[in-house]
């Protein structure tokens, strides 16, 4: 059973993610699912992304986050 990180640690990790230039520009960020689980917990991460209306794609062992709420289209 996995233990969740301390809430202060998780909060700081999320603040660092949202302070990145990529997020500020509405670009794309990619994070390892294992790293997200370890640093903040998958559910809290997804809750924060949903709260910001970002798109999250899970592929292989990565989360790809589109840091805007505009339309996206998967081409193939």
Wavefront OBJ file of the C-alpha trace (Angstrom):
o trace
v 0.000 0.000 0.000
v 1.336 3.395 -1.001
v 1.496 6.224 1.493
v 0.575 9.696 0.356
v 3.092 12.509 0.734
v 2.756 15.077 3.488
v 0.166 17.730 2.454
v 2.735 20.557 2.648
v 5.115 18.654 0.388
v 2.316 17.952 -2.083
v 1.202 21.592 -2.057
v 4.757 22.820 -2.753
v 5.170 20.298 -5.580
v 1.923 21.448 -7.206
v 2.893 25.110 -6.777
v 6.178 24.392 -8.569
v 4.371 22.716 -11.453
v 1.926 25.598 -11.888
v 4.723 28.175 -11.692
v 6.538 26.750 -14.730
v 6.772 28.812 -17.875
v 5.055 26.073 -19.886
v 1.970 26.193 -17.677
v 1.924 30.005 -17.711
v 2.000 30.003 -21.526
v -0.724 27.371 -21.838
v 1.700 24.829 -23.264
v 2.151 21.133 -22.445
v 3.873 19.479 -19.482
v 4.683 15.808 -19.048
v 5.201 13.967 -15.774
v 5.849 10.354 -14.897
v 2.819 8.727 -13.262
v 5.103 7.124 -10.679
v 6.606 10.515 -9.847
v 3.153 12.088 -9.509
v 2.080 9.236 -7.206
v 5.175 9.694 -5.063
v 5.113 13.499 -4.852
v 1.429 14.376 -4.639
v -0.775 11.342 -5.284
v -2.621 10.611 -8.513
v -6.069 11.650 -7.259
v -4.925 15.009 -5.905
v -2.996 15.698 -9.112
v -6.018 14.940 -11.280
v -8.289 16.977 -9.006
v -5.989 19.990 -9.383
v -5.866 19.583 -13.167
v -9.657 19.296 -13.324
v -10.052 22.395 -11.132
v -7.977 24.355 -13.644
v -9.888 22.877 -16.599
v -6.675 21.427 -18.074
v -6.743 18.373 -20.318
v -4.866 15.305 -19.024
v -3.799 12.424 -21.240
v -2.460 9.209 -19.745
v -0.128 7.331 -22.051
v 2.154 4.452 -21.088
v 3.759 5.623 -17.829
v 3.236 9.369 -18.378
v 0.672 12.083 -17.812
v 0.612 14.686 -20.557
v -1.130 17.862 -19.434
v -2.427 20.417 -21.931
v -2.359 23.567 -19.828
v -5.370 25.348 -21.254
v -9.059 24.632 -21.481
v -9.461 25.156 -25.209
v -10.467 22.380 -27.569
v -8.030 19.618 -28.430
v -8.232 17.107 -31.238
v -6.482 13.758 -31.346
v -5.414 13.326 -34.957
v -4.296 9.688 -34.880
l 1 2 3 4 5 6 7 8 9 10 11 12 13 14 15 16 17 18 19 20 21 22 23 24 25 26 27 28 29 30 31 32 33 34 35 36 37 38 39 40 41 42 43 44 45 46 47 48 49 50 51 52 53 54 55 56 57 58 59 60 61 62 63 64 65 66 67 68 69 70 71 72 73 74 75 76
